[in-house]
Amino acid sequence: MTDRKLIDLATEVMENSYSPYSRFKVGAVVECSDGSIFMGCNIENAAFGATMCAEAAAIASAVSAGKRSFKRMAITSEGSVYCFPCGSCRQLLSEFSPDIEVLCARADGRYVSYSLSALLPMAFNKEQMGNT
């Protein structure tokens, strides 16, 4: 699947966002190592701590389907700046695929691409816990 198609799918799922508080819609698509695709959008809550990022929603969907290895993720919003994953979502991605490619798009369709290791250098992982 092309980068453009992944970003288009993220833009499509972004429209399902439930974001009445921030009014900041976000869509994310994760491509698994086997080529399967899972999508998510942000889901806000009046108790802000219960809010779920689009990236986390896509990963949760993939993991619920038994997927554990991801190749790429596309993230987009309606904003004029590139949409990067928050720190918590970077850590969540690192749990499963520390070398994933992250496509960060903005409303006009332009995007930048980074490896997760560039976005989250020296990530905390299971090796540091001694449980390998």
N, C-alpha and C positions, 0 to 999 in steps of 0.2 A: 504494500500500500504506500502511496506517495505521501510526502509531508503535507501537501496541499489537501489531500483527501482527509487525513487525520484532523487537520485544522478545521476543515469544513464540517466534519462530524462534531467537533467540540463546539463550534458555533451553533450548530443545530440543537444540541442538547442544552446549551446555555439558555435557550428560550424557555426551558422548563424550570429554571431557577426559581426558588422561593426565597426572595430577598426583600421583604417589605421594610426592613429597618435600614439597611445600608443602601439599598437600591443599586447594588453592585453585583450584576449577574456574572457568573463564571461558569464555564463549561470545560470539562476535561475528558479526554479519551486516552485509555491505556491500551497499547498493543502488546500482547503477550508474545513470548518467544515462539509459540506455535502458530502465530498469526491471528489468533482470535482477538476480538475487540470488545472492550467494556467501556461504558460511558457513565458520567456522573455530572451532576450540577450542584451548586451550593444550596444548602438548606438551612435557612436561618431560624432562630428561635428567640422568643422574648427573653428567655434565660440564656444570655449570649454564650455561655460555656457549652451549651448543648448544640450550638451551630456546627454544621458539618461542611467542610470545604469540598469543592467539586472533585479535587484530586483524591481525597480520602473516600468519597462516594464511589468513584470509579474503581479504586483499588479494592474497596470492600466488596463491590460487585464481582470483581475478578476472583478474589480469594474465596468468596462464597461459592463460586463455581469450580473451585479446586485448583485455580491457577496460582503459581508462586514465582514465576519468572517473567519479567517484563523487559521488552526491548526499547520501546519509545512511549513517551507521553506528550500529548498536545494539550495546551491550556490556553484559553482565550477569554476575553471579557469585552464589554462594550466600551472600555476606556481607550484613551488615545496613547497610552504607554503600554509597553510590553507587560504581559501578565505572568509574573513569576510565582512559583509555589512558595507558600509561607514556610517558616522553619520547621513546624511540626510535620507538614506534608513532605518536606525534603527528608526528614528523618524516617518517616513511614516508607517512602520509596526506597531508602537505603536498606531497610530491613529485608527487602526482597531482591532488589536489583541495584547494587551500588554503582553499576556502570551504565545505567539507563540513559538514553538521550532524551533531553527535555526540550520540546519546542514551545517557545513562549511567544504568543501572538498578541496583536492588538486589533482594535475594531476594523481598521482598514485592510486587514488581512496580512500585513507584513509581519514577519516573525524572525526571531533569532533562535539559535540552537546551542545548547550547552550540555556537556556531560554532567551528570549529577555530582561527580567528584569535584567539578569546578564550582558548582553551586553550594556544595556542602563538604568543604575540605575537612579531613580528619574526623569523619563521622564516628559517633559512638556505635559500636556493633557488638555482636555476640562474642567475638574473639576477645574483646576487652573484658567480658564477664567471666572468661575462663570456662565457658560451657561448650567448647568446640569439640 
